[in-house]
Amino acid sequence: MLEPAIAWLNELLWSTPMVVLVLAAGLWFTIRTVVPQVRRLPDMVRYLVRGDDSTQGLSSFQSFAMALGGRVGVGNIAGVATAIHFGGPGALFWMWVTAFVGAAVAIAESSLAQIYKEEVGGEYRGGPAFYIEKGLGWKWLAVLYAVAAIFALTITGPSIQSYNIAVSMDAAFSVPPWATGAVVTGLFCLVVFGGMHRIGRVVGLVVPVMAACYILLGLALLAVNASAVPEMFRLILASAFGADAAFGGIVGAAIMWGVKRAIYSSEVGTGAGAQAAAAAEVSHPVKQGLAQGFSAYVDTLLICTITGLMILVTGSYNVEGPDGETVVENVPGLIEGPEYTQAAIDAAFPGFGSAFLAVAMFFFAFTTLLSFAFYADTNLSYLLRAGRRQRLVVRVAWMLLAASIFLGSLRSASFAWNLADVGLGLYTWINLVALVLLSKQANAVIRDYDRQRKAGVDPVFNPEDVGITNAPVWKDIAARRAEKDRAVRT
C-alpha cells in the first residue's frame, strides 16, 4: 500500500513542470548574470585553493568538498545507469544541459546563502531556510523548507545511499546487507559526532582522491574502446533529439530522466550545496558561489559523464520505454543500477568491475551521508537557533539518520529510489520558487562582485552597497577582518 503511494507522489513531484522550472531557472540566471559559469571559470578554480577558515567557518575548499561530497554519491553511478535505462543514451546529453545551466543556479543560491548566513552556536549556518526568511520575509515557507529538508535528509535520502553500498558489497565480496549496513552506520557515527570540522576534514580528504581514481579508470576504459567512441557520441546526440530510429519515441523520457538524475546528482536548485557554501569563511559571497558552481561541473560534467560513457561505449545497458516495453536489450537479465557500471568495467578489465565499484560506491555514498548530517544540522539550527536543546535535538536527528542508513541497506531498489526522489522533490520545489523570487538580490551581489573585479581589487562584501540591510553577520566579519589587518600592520 505504501509503495504505490510513494511512486504516485514521486511522479507528481517530478512531472513536466519540475523539468520546465529547473531549466527555465537555469536559463534565467545564466542570461541575467551574463553566463558566469563560463566567464568566471578561472575564478571558480582559484577560490578552491584560496580563502580563509576560522573557528566560525570552513575553508573554501572544505566547503566545496562538503558540497561535492553531498553531490557525488550513488546518483553518479546508479543514477546515471537508471537514467540511461529509462531515457536511453540521450538522457546523458540532457544531464549535460542541466549541469551547464544549473551551474548558474548553484552560483546564485550559494551566494544568497552566504549573504544571509548567521552565526549559530559559534559556527556559520545558512541556506534556503535562512534566505527565504530574511530575503523574502516568509518565515512560514522557510520553516516548510527546513522541515521538508530534515525529513528528506534523515528519513528518505539515506536509504538509497546505504542500499546501493550494500548491494555492491554483496555482489563484490558476498557481504550480507545487514553487515554492510552496520559497518557504515558505525563509521558514520564516528565521524559526525566529531562535529562540522571533522566532517569537513574527512570529505576534504576522501572526495578528491576517490573522484580522481574514478575519472582515471573511466579514461582508461575509453582508451581501450577508442574505436567505438565516435559512434557513441553520435548515438548520444541523435537519441537526445529523436533522430535515432531505436530511441526516437522516447525523447520526452530522455529529457525527464536526464534532468531528474542531474538534479539528484548535482543537487542544483535543491539548496543543499548552498548550505555547505554558507559555512565557508570568505570576503565576498560570490567567491563561494563560484566555487559551488564549479562543484556542479565536477559532479555532472566529469563524474556522471564518465559513468555514462563507460556504460554506453561498452553497450552495457538495456532501455525500457515509458510503456514498460523493452526498446533495446544489450545485456539480458541485467538490472538497472550499479550492475550496468560494473558490467562496463568488467567488459574492459575482466574481474575488476565488481571490487572497484564496491569501493567507489562506498566512498561516494559515505561522503554523501556525512553531508546529509551537516545539512540536517543546518536546518535544525535554523528552527532552533542556539537554544539550549539545539545540540541534543541535532544528535537525535543524527541517530535517526543512522537508523535510516541501517534500514535502507535492507530495502528494495524501486522503493529506495522513489522514497529518495520524493524527499528531494519536496524541498527542491520550495527552493526553486524562492530563488526566482530572490533573483534581484542574487543578481545584485553578482554585479557587485563583477564591479570590484573589473576595478582590479579583491572583492569584499558590504551589504549596504547592494541595498541589503538584514545581513548583520557581515558587520562582524568586517570587524574581524579589520582587526586582522591591524595586527598584520603592527
C-alpha positions as CSV (number, residue, x, y, z in Angstrom):
1,M,0.0,0.0,0.0
2,L,2.8,2.4,0.9
3,E,5.0,1.7,-2.2
4,P,2.2,2.7,-4.8
5,A,1.5,5.9,-2.8
6,I,5.2,6.8,-2.8
7,A,5.5,6.1,-6.5
8,W,2.5,8.2,-7.3
9,L,3.8,11.2,-5.2
10,N,7.2,10.8,-6.9
11,E,5.6,11.1,-10.4
12,L,3.6,14.1,-9.3
13,L,6.6,16.0,-7.9
14,W,8.9,15.1,-10.9
15,S,6.4,15.8,-13.7
16,T,6.9,18.1,-16.6
17,P,6.5,21.4,-14.5
18,M,9.6,20.5,-12.5
19,V,11.7,19.9,-15.6
20,V,10.5,23.2,-17.1
21,L,11.1,25.1,-13.9
22,V,14.7,23.8,-13.4
23,L,15.7,24.5,-17.0
24,A,13.9,27.9,-17.0
25,A,15.5,29.0,-13.8
26,G,19.0,27.9,-15.0
27,L,18.5,29.8,-18.3
28,W,17.2,32.9,-16.4
29,F,20.2,33.1,-14.1
30,T,22.6,32.3,-17.0
31,I,21.3,35.2,-19.0
32,R,20.8,37.8,-16.2
33,T,24.2,37.2,-14.7
34,V,25.9,37.1,-18.1
35,V,27.0,33.4,-18.2
36,P,29.2,33.4,-15.0
37,Q,29.7,29.7,-15.3
38,V,31.9,30.4,-18.4
39,R,33.4,33.8,-18.0
40,R,34.3,33.3,-14.3
41,L,35.6,29.7,-14.8
42,P,39.2,30.8,-13.7
43,D,37.8,32.3,-10.6
44,M,35.9,29.1,-9.8
45,V,39.1,27.2,-9.7
46,R,41.1,29.8,-7.9
47,Y,38.7,30.1,-5.0
48,L,39.0,26.3,-4.3
49,V,42.6,26.8,-3.1
50,R,42.4,30.3,-1.7
51,G,40.3,31.6,1.1
52,D,40.4,31.7,4.9
53,D,39.0,29.4,7.5
54,S,38.2,30.2,11.1
55,T,36.5,28.8,14.2
56,Q,33.2,30.0,12.8
57,G,33.6,28.7,9.3
58,L,35.3,26.2,6.9
59,S,37.9,27.0,4.2
60,S,36.5,27.4,0.7
61,F,38.0,24.1,-0.3
62,Q,36.4,22.2,2.7
63,S,33.1,23.8,1.9
64,F,33.5,22.9,-1.7
65,A,34.5,19.3,-0.8
66,M,31.5,19.0,1.6
67,A,29.1,20.1,-1.1
68,L,30.8,17.8,-3.6
69,G,30.6,15.0,-1.1
70,G,26.9,15.6,-1.0
71,R,26.7,15.7,-4.8
72,V,29.0,12.8,-5.6
73,G,27.0,9.8,-4.4
74,V,25.1,6.9,-5.8
75,G,23.5,9.2,-8.3
76,N,26.8,9.4,-10.1
77,I,26.9,5.6,-10.6
78,A,23.5,4.0,-10.1
79,G,21.5,7.2,-11.0
80,V,23.2,7.6,-14.4
81,A,22.6,4.0,-15.2
82,T,18.9,4.4,-14.3
83,A,18.6,7.5,-16.5
84,I,20.0,5.5,-19.5
85,H,17.7,2.6,-18.7
86,F,14.6,4.7,-18.8
87,G,15.6,7.5,-21.1
88,G,18.1,6.0,-23.5
89,P,21.6,7.3,-24.4
90,G,20.1,10.8,-25.0
91,A,19.5,11.2,-21.3
92,L,23.2,11.8,-20.8
93,F,23.0,14.9,-23.1
94,W,20.2,16.4,-21.1
95,M,22.2,15.8,-17.9
96,W,24.9,18.0,-19.5
97,V,22.4,20.7,-20.4
98,T,21.1,20.7,-16.8
99,A,24.6,20.8,-15.4
100,F,25.5,23.8,-17.6
101,V,22.5,26.0,-16.8
102,G,22.4,24.5,-13.3
103,A,25.8,25.9,-12.5
104,A,24.3,29.4,-12.7
105,V,21.6,28.3,-10.3
106,A,24.3,26.9,-7.9
107,I,26.2,30.2,-8.0
108,A,23.0,32.2,-7.3
109,E,21.8,30.0,-4.4
110,S,25.2,29.7,-2.8
111,S,25.8,33.4,-3.0
112,L,22.4,34.0,-1.3
113,A,23.3,31.5,1.4
114,Q,26.5,33.5,2.1
115,I,24.6,36.8,2.2
116,Y,22.1,35.7,4.7
117,K,24.1,33.3,6.8
118,E,24.1,33.5,10.6
119,E,26.4,32.5,13.4
120,V,24.7,29.8,15.4
121,G,26.4,28.2,18.3
122,G,29.7,29.8,17.3
123,E,29.6,28.4,13.7
124,Y,28.3,29.7,10.4
125,R,24.9,28.3,9.2
126,G,22.9,29.3,6.2
127,G,20.9,28.1,3.2
128,P,17.4,28.3,1.8
129,A,15.6,28.4,5.1
130,F,17.7,31.4,6.2
131,Y,17.5,33.3,2.9
132,I,13.8,32.6,2.5
133,E,13.0,34.2,5.9
134,K,15.5,37.1,5.7
135,G,15.3,37.7,1.9
136,L,11.6,37.2,1.3
137,G,10.3,37.6,4.9
138,W,8.2,34.4,4.5
139,K,9.0,32.6,7.7
140,W,6.3,30.0,7.1
141,L,7.9,29.0,3.8
142,A,11.3,28.9,5.4
143,V,10.0,26.6,8.1
144,L,8.4,24.4,5.5
145,Y,11.7,24.1,3.6
146,A,13.6,23.2,6.8
147,V,11.0,20.6,7.8
148,A,11.0,19.0,4.3
149,A,14.8,19.0,4.2
150,I,15.1,17.4,7.6
151,F,12.6,14.7,6.6
152,A,14.5,14.0,3.4
153,L,17.9,14.1,4.9
154,T,17.2,11.9,7.9
155,I,14.5,9.5,6.5
156,T,14.3,9.3,2.7
157,G,17.7,10.3,1.4
158,P,19.9,7.9,3.4
159,S,18.0,4.9,2.1
160,I,19.2,5.0,-1.5
161,Q,22.8,5.6,-0.4
162,S,23.1,2.7,2.0
163,Y,21.0,0.4,-0.2
164,N,23.5,0.8,-3.1
165,I,26.5,0.3,-0.8
166,A,25.0,-2.9,0.5
167,V,24.1,-4.2,-3.0
168,S,27.6,-3.5,-4.4
169,M,29.4,-5.1,-1.4
170,D,27.2,-8.1,-1.6
171,A,27.9,-8.5,-5.3
172,A,31.7,-8.0,-5.0
173,F,32.5,-9.6,-1.6
174,S,29.4,-11.6,-0.6
175,V,29.0,-9.4,2.5
176,P,25.4,-9.6,3.8
177,P,23.5,-6.3,3.6
178,W,22.9,-6.2,7.3
179,A,26.6,-6.4,8.0
180,T,27.4,-3.6,5.5
181,G,24.7,-1.5,7.0
182,A,26.1,-2.0,10.5
183,V,29.6,-1.0,9.5
184,V,28.5,2.0,7.5
185,T,26.3,3.1,10.4
186,G,29.2,2.8,12.9
187,L,31.7,4.7,10.7
188,F,29.0,7.4,10.1
189,C,28.5,7.9,13.9
190,L,32.3,8.0,14.4
191,V,32.7,10.9,12.1
192,V,29.6,13.1,12.5
193,F,29.7,13.2,16.3
194,G,33.1,14.9,15.9
195,G,31.3,18.0,14.5
196,M,31.4,20.2,11.4
197,H,35.2,20.5,11.2
198,R,35.7,16.7,11.4
199,I,33.1,16.2,8.7
200,G,34.9,18.8,6.6
201,R,38.3,17.2,7.0
202,V,37.1,13.7,6.1
203,V,35.2,14.7,3.0
204,G,38.1,17.1,2.0
205,L,40.4,14.1,2.0
206,V,38.2,11.4,0.6
207,V,36.3,13.1,-2.2
208,P,39.2,14.4,-4.3
209,V,41.1,11.1,-4.1
210,M,38.1,8.9,-5.0
211,A,36.9,11.2,-7.7
212,A,40.3,11.3,-9.3
213,C,40.6,7.5,-9.2
214,Y,37.2,7.0,-10.8
215,I,37.9,9.5,-13.6
216,L,41.2,7.9,-14.4
217,L,39.6,4.5,-14.6
218,G,36.9,5.9,-16.9
219,L,39.5,7.5,-19.2
220,A,41.5,4.2,-19.4
221,L,38.3,2.3,-20.3
222,L,37.5,4.8,-23.1
223,A,41.1,4.5,-24.4
224,V,40.6,0.7,-24.6
225,N,37.4,1.2,-26.6
226,A,38.7,4.2,-28.6
227,S,37.3,2.9,-31.9
228,A,33.8,2.9,-30.5
229,V,33.9,6.5,-29.1
230,P,32.8,8.4,-32.2
231,E,29.7,6.2,-32.7
232,M,28.9,6.5,-29.0
233,F,28.8,10.3,-29.2
234,R,26.7,10.2,-32.4
235,L,24.2,7.9,-30.6
236,I,24.0,10.3,-27.6
237,L,23.2,13.3,-29.7
238,A,20.9,11.5,-32.1
239,S,19.0,10.0,-29.2
240,A,18.7,13.3,-27.4
241,F,16.7,14.8,-30.3
242,G,14.9,11.8,-31.5
243,A,17.0,11.3,-34.6
244,D,17.9,7.7,-33.8
245,A,15.5,5.1,-35.0
246,A,15.6,2.9,-31.9
247,F,15.1,5.8,-29.4
248,G,13.1,8.2,-31.5
249,G,9.9,7.5,-29.5
250,I,11.4,8.3,-26.0
251,V,12.7,11.8,-26.4
252,G,10.4,13.0,-23.6
253,A,11.7,10.3,-21.3
254,A,15.3,11.2,-22.2
255,I,14.7,14.8,-21.2
256,M,12.8,14.0,-18.0
257,W,15.3,11.3,-16.8
258,G,18.3,13.4,-17.8
259,V,17.1,16.4,-15.8
260,K,15.8,14.4,-12.9
261,R,19.0,12.5,-12.4
262,A,21.2,15.5,-13.0
263,I,19.3,17.3,-10.2
264,Y,19.6,14.3,-7.9
265,S,23.3,14.0,-8.5
266,S,24.4,17.7,-8.7
267,E,21.8,19.0,-6.2
268,V,21.5,22.2,-8.2
269,G,18.3,24.0,-7.3
270,T,17.8,21.9,-4.2
271,G,19.6,24.3,-1.9
272,A,21.7,21.5,-0.4
273,G,25.0,22.8,-1.7
274,A,24.1,26.3,-0.6
275,Q,24.1,25.0,3.0
276,A,27.7,23.9,2.7
277,A,28.5,27.2,0.9
278,A,27.2,29.2,3.9
279,A,29.7,27.5,6.2
280,A,32.7,29.0,4.3
281,E,34.8,31.9,5.5
282,V,35.1,34.3,2.5
283,S,35.4,38.0,1.9
284,H,32.5,38.1,-0.6
285,P,29.5,35.8,-1.1
286,V,30.1,35.3,-4.8
287,K,33.5,33.8,-4.2
288,Q,31.9,30.7,-2.6
289,G,29.1,30.9,-5.1
290,L,31.6,30.4,-7.9
291,A,33.3,27.5,-6.0
292,Q,30.0,25.8,-5.6
293,G,29.1,26.3,-9.3
294,F,32.3,24.5,-10.1
295,S,31.3,21.6,-7.9
296,A,28.2,21.1,-10.2
297,Y,30.6,20.8,-13.1
298,V,32.8,18.3,-11.4
299,D,29.8,16.2,-10.3
300,T,27.9,16.0,-13.6
301,L,30.2,17.0,-16.4
302,L,33.1,14.8,-15.1
303,I,31.9,12.0,-12.8
304,C,28.4,11.4,-14.1
305,T,29.7,11.7,-17.7
306,I,32.5,9.2,-17.0
307,T,29.9,6.7,-15.8
308,G,27.6,7.3,-18.7
309,L,30.4,7.0,-21.3
310,M,31.7,3.8,-19.7
311,I,28.2,2.2,-19.9
312,L,27.5,3.4,-23.5
313,V,30.8,2.7,-25.1
314,T,30.7,-0.9,-23.9
315,G,27.0,-1.4,-24.6
316,S,26.4,-2.4,-21.0
317,Y,22.8,-1.3,-20.8
318,N,19.1,-2.0,-21.6
319,V,16.4,0.6,-22.4
320,E,12.8,0.4,-21.2
321,G,10.2,2.6,-22.7
322,P,7.5,4.6,-20.8
323,D,5.0,1.8,-21.5
324,G,7.3,-0.8,-19.9
325,E,8.2,-2.4,-23.3
326,T,11.8,-3.2,-24.0
327,V,13.4,-0.7,-26.5
328,V,16.9,-2.1,-26.5
329,E,18.3,-5.2,-24.8
330,N,22.1,-5.4,-24.9
331,V,22.6,-7.3,-21.7
332,P,19.6,-9.6,-21.0
333,G,18.8,-10.0,-17.3
334,L,20.9,-7.2,-16.1
335,I,19.2,-5.0,-13.5
336,E,19.4,-1.2,-14.0
337,G,21.7,0.5,-11.5
338,P,25.3,-0.3,-10.3
339,E,25.3,-3.5,-12.3
340,Y,25.4,-1.6,-15.6
341,T,28.6,0.2,-14.5
342,Q,30.1,-3.0,-13.1
343,A,29.4,-4.8,-16.4
344,A,31.0,-1.9,-18.3
345,I,34.2,-2.0,-16.2
346,D,34.4,-5.8,-16.5
347,A,34.0,-5.6,-20.3
348,A,37.3,-3.7,-20.4
349,F,39.0,-5.1,-17.3
350,P,37.6,-8.6,-16.6
351,G,37.1,-9.4,-13.0
352,F,37.9,-5.8,-11.8
353,G,34.5,-4.2,-12.0
354,S,32.8,-5.6,-9.0
355,A,35.5,-4.9,-6.5
356,F,36.3,-1.4,-7.8
357,L,32.7,-0.4,-8.0
358,A,32.0,-1.6,-4.5
359,V,34.9,0.5,-3.1
360,A,33.8,3.6,-5.2
361,M,30.2,3.2,-4.2
362,F,31.2,3.0,-0.5
363,F,33.3,6.2,-0.5
364,F,30.9,8.2,-2.8
365,A,27.8,7.3,-0.8
366,F,29.5,7.6,2.6
367,T,30.6,11.2,2.0
368,T,27.1,11.9,0.8
369,L,25.8,10.6,4.1
370,L,28.2,12.8,6.0
371,S,27.0,15.8,4.1
372,F,23.4,14.8,4.9
373,A,24.3,15.0,8.6
374,F,25.7,18.5,8.2
375,Y,22.6,19.7,6.2
376,A,20.2,18.2,8.8
377,D,22.2,20.1,11.5
378,T,21.9,23.3,9.4
379,N,18.1,23.1,9.1
380,L,17.7,22.2,12.8
381,S,19.9,25.2,13.6
382,Y,17.5,27.3,11.7
383,L,14.5,26.0,13.5
384,L,16.0,26.1,17.0
385,R,18.7,28.7,16.6
386,A,21.1,28.5,19.5
387,G,18.6,27.2,22.0
388,R,19.6,25.0,24.9
389,R,18.1,22.0,23.3
390,Q,19.6,22.5,19.8
391,R,22.6,20.2,20.2
392,L,20.5,17.5,21.8
393,V,18.0,17.6,19.0
394,V,20.7,17.6,16.4
395,R,22.2,14.4,17.9
396,V,18.8,12.8,18.0
397,A,18.4,13.6,14.3
398,W,21.9,12.1,13.6
399,M,20.8,8.9,15.4
400,L,17.6,8.8,13.3
401,L,19.8,9.3,10.2
402,A,22.0,6.4,11.4
403,A,18.9,4.2,11.8
404,S,17.8,5.1,8.3
405,I,21.2,4.1,7.0
406,F,21.0,0.6,8.5
407,L,17.4,0.1,7.5
408,G,18.0,1.4,4.0
409,S,20.5,-1.3,3.3
410,L,17.7,-3.8,3.5
411,R,15.1,-2.1,1.3
412,S,14.1,-2.8,-2.4
413,A,15.6,-0.8,-5.2
414,S,12.4,0.7,-6.6
415,F,11.1,1.7,-3.1
416,A,14.5,3.2,-2.1
417,W,14.7,5.4,-5.3
418,N,11.1,6.5,-5.1
419,L,11.5,7.4,-1.4
420,A,14.7,9.4,-2.1
421,D,13.1,11.2,-5.1
422,V,10.0,12.2,-3.0
423,G,12.1,13.8,-0.3
424,L,14.3,15.6,-2.8
425,G,11.3,16.8,-4.8
426,L,9.6,18.4,-1.8
427,Y,12.3,20.8,-0.8
428,T,13.5,21.4,-4.4
429,W,10.1,22.8,-5.4
430,I,10.2,25.2,-2.4
431,N,13.8,26.3,-3.1
432,L,13.3,26.9,-6.8
433,V,10.3,29.1,-6.2
434,A,12.3,31.1,-3.6
435,L,15.2,31.5,-6.0
436,V,13.0,33.0,-8.7
437,L,11.6,35.5,-6.2
438,L,15.1,36.3,-4.8
439,S,16.7,36.7,-8.2
440,K,17.0,40.5,-7.8
441,Q,19.2,40.1,-4.7
442,A,21.3,37.4,-6.4
443,N,21.9,39.4,-9.5
444,A,22.8,42.5,-7.4
445,V,25.5,40.7,-5.4
446,I,27.0,39.1,-8.6
447,R,27.1,42.6,-10.3
448,D,28.8,43.9,-7.1
449,Y,31.5,41.2,-7.4
450,D,32.0,41.9,-11.1
451,R,32.3,45.6,-10.5
452,Q,35.1,45.1,-7.9
453,R,36.9,42.5,-10.1
454,K,36.8,45.0,-13.0
455,A,38.3,47.6,-10.7
456,G,41.2,45.3,-10.1
457,V,40.5,44.8,-6.3
458,D,39.9,41.7,-4.3
459,P,36.1,41.7,-3.8
460,V,35.0,42.5,-0.2
461,F,31.3,42.5,0.6
462,N,29.4,45.4,2.1
463,P,25.7,44.5,2.2
464,E,24.6,48.2,2.1
465,D,26.3,48.6,-1.3
466,V,23.7,46.4,-2.9
467,G,20.8,47.6,-0.8
468,I,20.7,44.7,1.7
469,T,20.2,45.7,5.3
470,N,19.4,42.5,7.1
471,A,22.8,40.7,6.9
472,P,24.3,41.6,10.3
473,V,26.9,38.8,10.3
474,W,28.8,40.7,7.6
475,K,29.4,43.5,10.0
476,D,31.1,41.1,12.4
477,I,33.1,39.7,9.5
478,A,34.3,43.2,8.5
479,A,35.3,43.9,12.1
480,R,37.3,40.7,12.4
481,R,39.0,41.4,9.0
482,A,39.9,45.0,10.1
483,E,41.3,43.7,13.4
484,K,43.4,41.1,11.5
485,D,44.7,43.8,9.1
486,R,45.7,46.0,12.0
487,A,47.5,43.1,13.6
488,V,49.4,42.4,10.3
489,R,50.4,46.1,10.0
490,T,51.8,46.2,13.6
